[in-house]
Amino acid sequence: MRRGGIIIGLLVVIAVLVALYAMSAQDRSIEQSAMAMTGGDFQRGKAAISNFGCGSCHTIPGIAGAEGRVGPPLQGIAGRMYIGGVLTNTPENLMRWIRDPKKIDEKTAMPVIGISESDAKDIAAYLYTLN
């Protein structure tokens, strides 16, 4: 009886490890896809989000202290239809919005903070990992 319990326990551990590996592979696939779509690097984007203080207005998963309540939470932004309520959610539009939201909607509360094209690509790459 004890031997059977050990075998079942081992099978459960193996199943959990396989599931974790599969989730890790899926995460890598999402990250690679986000970088291919934007031409940016999601790791640099994560750092840029912190450096530019995006979390002071937005709640952003994976960013320490990003618990802002001024702008919308960014979890799931990759699957949203619109950006800022006015642009179709495409990588090009997201990068435009990140760089100069006032040019798209002069009434938006989102500030223009001088984000470069390169940083916008990196930030968009990170945001597109948030499903």
C-alpha positions in Angstrom: 0.0 0.0 0.0 2.8 2.4 0.9 4.6 1.6 -2.3 1.5 2.5 -4.4 1.2 5.9 -2.6 4.8 6.7 -3.4 4.3 5.8 -7.1 1.2 8.0 -7.2 3.1 10.8 -5.5 5.9 10.5 -8.1 3.4 10.6 -10.9 1.8 13.7 -9.5 5.2 15.4 -9.3 6.0 14.4 -12.9 2.7 15.7 -14.1 3.3 19.1 -12.3 6.8 19.4 -13.8 5.5 18.6 -17.3 2.8 21.3 -16.9 5.3 23.8 -15.6 7.6 23.1 -18.6 4.7 23.5 -21.0 3.7 26.9 -19.4 7.3 28.0 -19.6 7.5 27.1 -23.3 4.2 29.0 -23.9 5.6 32.1 -22.1 8.7 32.0 -24.3 6.5 31.7 -27.4 4.5 34.7 -26.4 7.6 36.7 -25.6 9.2 35.8 -29.0 5.9 36.7 -30.8 5.7 40.0 -29.0 9.3 40.9 -30.0 8.7 39.8 -33.6 5.6 42.0 -33.9 7.2 45.1 -32.4 10.9 44.8 -33.3 11.5 45.5 -29.6 12.9 43.6 -26.6 10.4 42.8 -23.9 13.2 42.7 -21.2 14.3 46.2 -22.1 10.7 47.2 -22.2 10.1 46.1 -18.7 13.1 48.2 -17.6 11.8 51.2 -19.6 8.4 50.9 -18.1 10.0 51.2 -14.6 12.3 54.0 -15.7 9.6 56.2 -17.2 7.3 55.7 -14.2 4.4 54.2 -16.1 3.3 52.4 -13.0 2.5 55.7 -11.3 -0.6 55.8 -13.5 -1.1 52.1 -14.5 -1.3 48.8 -12.8 1.2 46.6 -14.8 1.8 43.0 -14.0 5.4 42.1 -13.5 6.5 45.6 -12.7 7.4 46.3 -9.1 5.3 49.0 -7.6 3.2 49.5 -10.7 -0.1 49.9 -9.0 -1.4 53.2 -10.4 -5.1 53.9 -10.6 -5.1 56.9 -13.0 -5.0 55.0 -16.3 -6.4 51.6 -17.0 -4.7 48.5 -15.8 -2.6 47.0 -18.5 -3.2 43.3 -17.8 -4.6 41.8 -20.9 -3.7 44.7 -23.2 -2.5 42.3 -25.9 -6.0 41.0 -26.3 -7.9 44.3 -26.3 -9.5 45.7 -29.4 -8.6 49.4 -28.9 -5.9 51.5 -27.4 -7.0 54.6 -25.6 -10.5 53.9 -26.8 -9.7 55.3 -30.2 -7.0 53.2 -32.0 -7.2 49.7 -33.2 -4.8 47.6 -31.2 -1.9 47.0 -33.6 1.8 47.2 -32.7 2.3 50.3 -34.8 -0.7 52.1 -33.1 0.5 51.0 -29.7 3.9 52.4 -30.3 2.4 55.7 -31.7 0.2 56.0 -28.5 3.1 55.3 -26.2 5.2 58.0 -27.9 2.6 60.8 -28.4 -0.9 60.1 -27.1 -1.9 63.7 -27.3 -1.3 63.7 -31.1 -3.9 61.0 -31.3 -6.4 62.3 -28.7 -5.7 65.7 -27.3 -8.1 65.2 -24.4 -6.3 62.1 -23.1 -4.9 62.2 -19.6 -1.8 60.3 -20.7 1.2 62.6 -20.8 3.8 62.9 -23.5 7.0 62.1 -21.7 9.6 61.9 -24.5 9.7 58.2 -25.1 12.0 57.4 -28.0 11.0 55.2 -30.9 13.3 52.5 -29.6 11.9 52.6 -26.1 8.4 52.5 -27.5 9.2 49.3 -29.4 10.6 47.8 -26.2 7.6 48.9 -24.1 5.2 47.6 -26.7 7.0 44.3 -26.8 6.6 43.9 -23.0 2.9 45.0 -23.1 2.2 42.4 -25.8 3.3 39.7 -23.4 0.4 40.6 -21.1 -2.4 38.3 -22.2 
